Amino acid sequence: MANATSMEWATIDDQGLPNRTQMFVAYNGAVLTIDALIGAWLAYGGLIDPCIDGKITGGQITIPLNPNGAWKAVPVSPGNNSNQIMTMNFNNVANQYATPIILPSYKESTLTGDRPNILADPLLALITAINAGTVNVFPNSNNLNDLVSLRNAFLGTRKLKKTKALTIVTP
């Protein structure tokens, strides 16, 4: 069963307090483009705007996706926890700021001597694909600059909700 796509509009009132409004939508993904979906978000926003005293400041469209059936069905056990992360920082074409891509519960087999082995698969395949992009999809920084090379990769931990103790990964 598919999950409904969520359209959301962020608002702010005259006191500066933020809020949001949300609407779930269904559509024919075989014929509707992303631009058309954005157009629908704009059209509904145009109908919401005159109904509220607040100002629409932005929003988002969230499209839930189901995993590929070829991917693993259950997590590897025992395996690394979600708070054990590998961070891969990428350079972009426009500025000196790194764009991180985080891999939670990284595989121990991707390490050599407690460090990410970026010259061996599967990490090399992922890094190459991120740098190259595809015909229609190009990994970018958050301000839409193409990612061009891996700057560095390192291991760390991240505190998650309901985490009782942090696992420490030594270099």
N, C-alpha and C positions, 0 to 999 in steps of 0.2 A: 504494500500500500504506500503510495506516495504521500509525502508531507506537503502541506500547503506552503506556498511562497509567502513571505512576510514583507509587506511594504510598511515603512515606518517614517514618520515625519517628526523631527525634533522641533520643539517650540520653546519660546521664552515669553514671559508676561511682562507687564509694565514695572514690576518689582524686581525683575531680573531672575526670576525663578524658572528653571528649566522643567520641561515635561515632555511627553511624547504621545503620539497617537499611532496606532497600528491597525492595519487591515490585512487580512489574509486573502490571497487571490489564487485562482486557478487559471491556467492558460494552456494553449497548445504549443508546447516547446518545439515541435517539429516545424512550425511555420513562423513563430514569433521570435524576432531577433532581440538581443540585449537592448539595442537602441529603442526598439518598439516598447519593451518593458519599461525602460526609463521614461519614455514618452507617456506611458500610462501612469507612472508614478507622478510625473509633472501635472498631468490632467487631473488626477484625483486631488493632488495638492492644491490645484486651482479651485477645486470645489470645496475643499476643507477651509482654505484661507478666509473666505467671507463669512464662514460660520463661527469663527473664533476671534476673540479680542487679542490673543497672543500673536506673535510673529513666528512663522516657520523659518527656522535657521538652517535646515538641512535635513538629512535623513539617509536612509539606506534601504536596499532591497536584499533580503536574505533568501537564497535558494537552497533548501536542504537537499542533500544528495545521499544516495545509498552507496555503500561500498561495492567494489567490484567483487564478484563471486570468486575470482581467482586469487584474491588476497587471503591471508591466513584467517581461519575461522575463529581461533581463540588466541589469546596472548601466549607467548612462550613462557613456560613455567618450569623451573625458576628462571626469572629474567630480571632485567633492570626495571626499576620502578619509574613512573612518569616524572618524578622529581629529579631523576638523573638525566641530564640533558647534554647534548652536543650542540654547540653553537658554531655555525659556519658563517663567517662574515665575508660579504662580497663587496668588491669595488664597483662603482658605477661610472658612467661616461661623463658626468657633469660636475661632481664635487668630491671632496675628500672623505665624506661621511660613509661609513660602512653600513650595509644593509644585512642584518642578521637573519638567518634561517635556522630555526631551532628544531632539533630532533629529540623529542622526549623518549625515554626508555631505549636509548641507543643500544645496538647489539655489541656485545663484547668482541665478536669476531671482526668488527670494523676497527679494532685497536691494534696497535703494535707498540709494545712497551708502555702501556697506559696512555698512549696518545692516539688521536685519530689518524688512521692510515689513509691519507687522501690520494695516494697513488695506486690504490688497489680497489677493485670492485667489492662491494656495490657503491661505495662512496664516490669513486672516480666516475662511474656512470651517472650518478645524480649530479655531481658538480659539472660535468660536461654538458648534460642536458640543460641545466640552469643557465650556463654561460651561452649556449647556442640558441635556446628557445626552440620554437617550432615554426611552421609556416604562418600560423595565425596567433600564437600566444608567446609573449616575450616576458620572462620574469623581470620585474622592475623594482626600483626603490619605491618608498611610499610617496615620492613626488615625481614618479613616472620617468625615471632615468634608467636606461638599460643596464642590467648587471653584466659586467665584462670579465671578471676574474675573481677567484677566491683569494681573499686577503689572508685569512688565518682560520683555524678551527681549534676549538678547545673544549674541555669537559668541565662541567660544573653541576651545581644543584640549584633547585628552585623550590621555594616553599609553596606548597599547594594547600588548599582548604582541606581540612580533615587529616593533614599530615601530622603525625605525632612526633616523629623524629626525622631529622634530615640525614640523609646518607652522605658521607664525605668521600669524594673521589680524590685520591692523591695523584699528583702528576708523576 
